[in-house]
Amino acid sequence: MTPVAQIVSVGLGGASSDEQVTEVAATLAAAGLPAVARVFIEDDEGAVERALAADVGLTVIVAGPGG
């Protein structure tokens, strides 16, 4: 099984968020770990818990200042 990752962007929106997620995805891909999902969620504990429950090898959280 090939290791994979999902990227979860918490409480971020707009172009800067998309740029951050794209940079993380490129870094993961360069390390041989493709991002199979990009998830954008509100800054909410329940939403974060659901994102962390996903059945993937690695979950990378991207959050803004104070996140």
DSSP file (Angstrom, degrees, kcal/mol; ACC not computed):
  #  RESIDUE AA STRUCTURE BP1 BP2  ACC     N-H-->O    O-->H-N    N-H-->O    O-->H-N    TCO  KAPPA ALPHA  PHI   PSI    X-CA   Y-CA   Z-CA
    1    1 A M              0   0    0      0, 0.0     0, 0.0     0, 0.0     0, 0.0   0.000 360.0 360.0 360.0 128.2    0.0    0.0    0.0
    2    2 A T        -     0   0    0      1,-0.1     2,-0.1    31,-0.0    31,-0.1  -0.617 360.0-115.7 -76.8 129.8    1.4    3.4   -1.0
    3    3 A P        -     0   0    0      0, 0.0     2,-0.3     0, 0.0    -1,-0.1  -0.413  40.6-178.8 -66.1 141.5    1.4    5.9    1.8
    4    4 A V        -     0   0    0     29,-0.2    54,-1.1    -2,-0.1    53,-0.3  -0.876  12.4-150.5-136.1 168.1   -0.9    8.9    1.3
    5    5 A A  E     -ab  35  58A   0     29,-2.3    31,-2.9    -2,-0.3    32,-0.8  -0.930   5.7-147.7-136.4 159.2   -1.8   12.1    3.1
    6    6 A Q  E     -ab  37  59A   0     52,-2.3    54,-2.7    -2,-0.3     2,-0.5  -0.968  15.4-142.8-122.7 147.7   -4.7   14.4    3.4
    7    7 A I  E     -ab  38  60A   0     30,-2.7    32,-3.2    -2,-0.4     2,-0.6  -0.951  12.6-164.4-112.2 124.8   -4.3   18.2    4.0
    8    8 A V  E     -ab  39  61A   0     52,-3.3    54,-3.2    -2,-0.5     2,-0.6  -0.945   3.7-159.6-113.1 118.7   -6.8   19.8    6.3
    9    9 A S  E     -ab  40  62A   0     30,-3.4    32,-2.7    -2,-0.6     2,-0.6  -0.879  13.1-154.4 -99.3 116.7   -7.0   23.6    6.2
   10   10 A V  E     -ab  41  63A   0     52,-2.9    54,-0.7    -2,-0.6    32,-0.2  -0.823  64.6 -24.5-101.5 119.6   -8.6   24.9    9.4
   11   11 A G  S    S+     0   0    0     30,-3.1     2,-0.3    -2,-0.6    -1,-0.2   0.594 101.6 123.2  64.6  12.9  -10.5   28.2    9.5
   12   12 A L        +     0   0    0     29,-0.3     2,-0.3    50,-0.2    -1,-0.2  -0.778  32.6 170.9-105.4 151.2   -8.6   29.6    6.5
   13   13 A G     >  +     0   0    0     -2,-0.3     4,-0.5    -3,-0.1     3,-0.3  -0.957  31.7  37.6-148.8 168.3  -10.0   30.9    3.3
   14   14 A G  H  > S-     0   0    0     -2,-0.3     4,-1.7     1,-0.2     3,-0.2  -0.237 100.1 -42.6  85.8-172.7   -9.1   32.7    0.2
   15   15 A A  H  > S+     0   0    0      1,-0.2     4,-2.5     2,-0.2    -1,-0.2   0.848 129.9  57.7 -65.3 -37.6   -6.1   32.7   -2.0
   16   16 A S  H  > S+     0   0    0     -3,-0.3     4,-2.2     1,-0.2    -1,-0.2   0.889 107.1  49.4 -64.3 -36.9   -3.5   32.6    0.7
   17   17 A S  H  X S+     0   0    0     -4,-0.5     4,-2.5    -3,-0.2    -1,-0.2   0.928 110.8  49.4 -64.1 -45.5   -5.0   29.4    2.2
   18   18 A D  H  X S+     0   0    0     -4,-1.7     4,-2.3     1,-0.2    -2,-0.2   0.884 110.4  51.4 -62.3 -38.8   -5.0   27.8   -1.3
   19   19 A E  H  X S+     0   0    0     -4,-2.5     4,-2.3     2,-0.2    -1,-0.2   0.912 110.2  48.8 -64.4 -43.0   -1.4   28.8   -1.8
   20   20 A Q  H  X S+     0   0    0     -4,-2.2     4,-2.3     2,-0.2    -2,-0.2   0.925 112.7  47.1 -62.8 -45.1   -0.4   27.3    1.6
   21   21 A V  H  X S+     0   0    0     -4,-2.5     4,-2.6     1,-0.2    -1,-0.2   0.894 111.3  51.7 -64.7 -40.2   -2.2   24.0    0.9
   22   22 A T  H  X S+     0   0    0     -4,-2.3     4,-2.3    -5,-0.2    -1,-0.2   0.899 109.8  49.7 -63.0 -41.2   -0.6   23.9   -2.6
   23   23 A E  H  X S+     0   0    0     -4,-2.3     4,-2.2     2,-0.2    -2,-0.2   0.916 111.8  47.8 -64.2 -43.6    2.9   24.4   -1.1
   24   24 A V  H  X S+     0   0    0     -4,-2.3     4,-2.6     2,-0.2    -2,-0.2   0.924 111.5  50.7 -62.9 -44.1    2.3   21.6    1.5
   25   25 A A  H  X S+     0   0    0     -4,-2.6     4,-2.5     1,-0.2    -2,-0.2   0.901 110.5  49.4 -60.9 -41.8    0.9   19.3   -1.2
   26   26 A A  H  X S+     0   0    0     -4,-2.3     4,-2.2     2,-0.2    -1,-0.2   0.897 111.2  49.4 -64.9 -40.5    4.0   19.9   -3.4
   27   27 A T  H  X S+     0   0    0     -4,-2.2     4,-1.2     2,-0.2    -2,-0.2   0.917 112.3  47.6 -64.9 -43.4    6.3   19.3   -0.5
   28   28 A L  H  <>S+     0   0    0     -4,-2.6     5,-2.9     1,-0.2     3,-0.4   0.925 111.5  50.6 -62.7 -44.4    4.6   16.0    0.3
   29   29 A A  H ><5S+     0   0    0     -4,-2.5     3,-1.8     1,-0.2    -2,-0.2   0.894 106.4  54.7 -61.8 -40.4    4.7   14.9   -3.3
   30   30 A A  H 3<5S+     0   0    0     -4,-2.2    -1,-0.2     1,-0.3    -2,-0.2   0.799 107.2  51.8 -63.0 -27.6    8.4   15.6   -3.5
   31   31 A A  T 3<5S-     0   0    0     -4,-1.2    -1,-0.3    -3,-0.4    -2,-0.2   0.369 125.5-104.5 -88.8   4.4    8.8   13.3   -0.5
   32   32 A G  T < 5S+     0   0    0     -3,-1.8    -3,-0.2     1,-0.1    -2,-0.1   0.703  88.3 117.2  82.4  20.6    6.9   10.6   -2.3
   33   33 A L      < -     0   0    0     -5,-2.9    -2,-0.2    -6,-0.1   -29,-0.2  -0.830  53.2-153.5-123.1  90.9    3.7   11.1   -0.2
   34   34 A P        -     0   0    0      0, 0.0   -29,-2.3     0, 0.0     2,-0.7  -0.345  15.2-125.6 -68.5 142.6    0.8   12.2   -2.5
   35   35 A A  E     -a    5   0A   0    -10,-0.2   -29,-0.2   -31,-0.2     3,-0.1  -0.793  26.6-179.2 -86.0 115.8   -2.0   14.2   -1.0
   36   36 A V  E     +     0   0A   0    -31,-2.9     2,-0.3    -2,-0.7   -30,-0.2   0.561  66.4  29.5 -93.4 -10.0   -5.2   12.4   -1.9
   37   37 A A  E     -a    6   0A   0    -32,-0.8   -30,-2.7     2,-0.0     2,-0.5  -0.995  54.2-163.3-150.8 143.5   -7.5   14.9   -0.2
   38   38 A R  E     -a    7   0A   0     -2,-0.3     2,-0.5   -32,-0.2   -30,-0.2  -0.986  20.9-172.6-124.8 117.6   -7.7   18.6    0.5
   39   39 A V  E     -a    8   0A   0    -32,-3.2   -30,-3.4    -2,-0.5     2,-0.5  -0.939  12.2-162.1-118.5 130.1  -10.3   19.5    3.1
   40   40 A F  E     +a    9   0A   0     -2,-0.5     2,-0.3   -32,-0.2   -30,-0.2  -0.957  22.9 169.4-111.7 120.6  -11.3   23.0    4.2
   41   41 A I  E     -a   10   0A   0    -32,-2.7   -30,-3.1    -2,-0.5   -29,-0.3  -0.872  35.0-102.6-130.1 160.7  -13.1   23.2    7.5
   42   42 A E        -     0   0    0     -2,-0.3     2,-2.1   -32,-0.2     6,-0.1  -0.359  48.8 -94.0 -73.0 160.6  -14.3   25.8   10.0
   43   43 A D  S    S+     0   0    0    -33,-0.1     2,-0.4   -32,-0.1    -1,-0.1  -0.552  82.0 130.9 -76.9  80.5  -12.3   26.3   13.2
   44   44 A D     >  -     0   0    0     -2,-2.1     4,-2.3     1,-0.1     5,-0.2  -1.000  61.5-136.1-142.1 130.8  -14.5   23.9   15.1
   45   45 A E  H  > S+     0   0    0     -2,-0.4     4,-2.5     1,-0.2     5,-0.2   0.888 105.9  51.0 -57.5 -43.2  -13.5   21.1   17.4
   46   46 A G  H  > S+     0   0    0      1,-0.2     4,-2.2     2,-0.2    -1,-0.2   0.897 109.9  49.7 -61.9 -41.4  -16.0   18.7   16.0
   47   47 A A  H  > S+     0   0    0      2,-0.2     4,-2.1     1,-0.2    -1,-0.2   0.891 111.1  49.4 -65.6 -39.6  -15.0   19.4   12.4
   48   48 A V  H  X S+     0   0    0     -4,-2.3     4,-2.4     2,-0.2    -2,-0.2   0.924 109.6  51.8 -65.2 -43.6  -11.3   18.8   13.3
   49   49 A E  H  X S+     0   0    0     -4,-2.5     4,-1.1     1,-0.2    -2,-0.2   0.908 110.0  49.0 -59.3 -42.6  -12.2   15.5   15.0
   50   50 A R  H  < S+     0   0    0     -4,-2.2     4,-0.3     1,-0.2     3,-0.3   0.899 111.1  49.9 -65.0 -39.6  -14.0   14.3   12.0
   51   51 A A  H >< S+     0   0    0     -4,-2.1     3,-1.1     1,-0.2    -2,-0.2   0.892 109.9  50.6 -65.7 -38.6  -11.1   15.2    9.7
   52   52 A L  H 3< S+     0   0    0     -4,-2.4    -1,-0.2     1,-0.2    -2,-0.2   0.721 100.7  64.6 -71.9 -20.1   -8.7   13.4   12.0
   53   53 A A  T 3< S+     0   0    0     -4,-1.1    -1,-0.2    -3,-0.3    -2,-0.2   0.560  75.5 119.3 -79.2  -8.0  -10.8   10.3   11.9
   54   54 A A  S <  S-     0   0    0     -3,-1.1     2,-1.7    -4,-0.3   -48,-0.1  -0.264  74.4-117.5 -60.9 145.0  -10.3    9.8    8.1
   55   55 A D        +     0   0    0      2,-0.0     2,-0.3     3,-0.0    -1,-0.1  -0.562  69.6 120.4 -88.2  75.1   -8.6    6.6    7.2
   56   56 A V  S    S-     0   0    0     -2,-1.7     3,-0.1    -4,-0.2   -51,-0.1  -0.880  70.6-115.7-130.3 164.5   -5.4    8.0    5.6
   57   57 A G  S    S+     0   0    0    -53,-0.3     2,-0.4    -2,-0.3   -52,-0.2   0.883  95.8  12.5 -68.3 -39.2   -1.8    7.5    6.5
   58   58 A L  E     -b    5   0A   0    -54,-1.1   -52,-2.3     2,-0.0     2,-0.5  -0.999  59.1-158.9-144.6 135.7   -1.0   11.1    7.4
   59   59 A T  E     -b    6   0A   0     -2,-0.4     2,-0.5   -54,-0.2   -52,-0.2  -0.978  10.8-161.8-115.2 124.9   -3.1   14.1    8.1
   60   60 A V  E     -b    7   0A   0    -54,-2.7   -52,-3.3    -2,-0.5     2,-0.5  -0.924   7.7-151.4-107.6 124.5   -1.5   17.5    7.8
   61   61 A I  E     -b    8   0A   0     -2,-0.5     2,-0.5   -54,-0.2   -52,-0.2  -0.834   8.4-168.4 -98.0 128.5   -3.2   20.4    9.5
   62   62 A V  E     +b    9   0A   0    -54,-3.2   -52,-2.9    -2,-0.5     2,-0.3  -0.978  17.8 167.8-115.0 120.3   -2.8   23.9    8.1
   63   63 A A  E     -b   10   0A   0     -2,-0.5   -52,-0.1   -54,-0.2     3,-0.1  -0.938  29.3-120.7-133.9 155.3   -4.0   26.7   10.3
   64   64 A G    >   -     0   0    0    -54,-0.7     3,-2.3    -2,-0.3    -1,-0.1  -0.087  61.4 -46.0 -80.5-174.5   -3.7   30.5   10.4
   65   65 A P  T 3  S+     0   0    0      0, 0.0    -1,-0.2     0, 0.0     0, 0.0  -0.280 132.3  14.4 -55.1 133.8   -2.3   32.6   13.2
   66   66 A G  T 3         0   0    0     -3,-0.1    -2,-0.1     1,-0.1     0, 0.0   0.461 360.0 360.0  80.5   0.4   -3.6   31.5   16.6
   67   67 A G    <         0   0    0     -3,-2.3    -3,-0.1   -57,-0.1    -1,-0.1   0.440 360.0 360.0 -88.2 360.0   -4.9   28.2   15.1
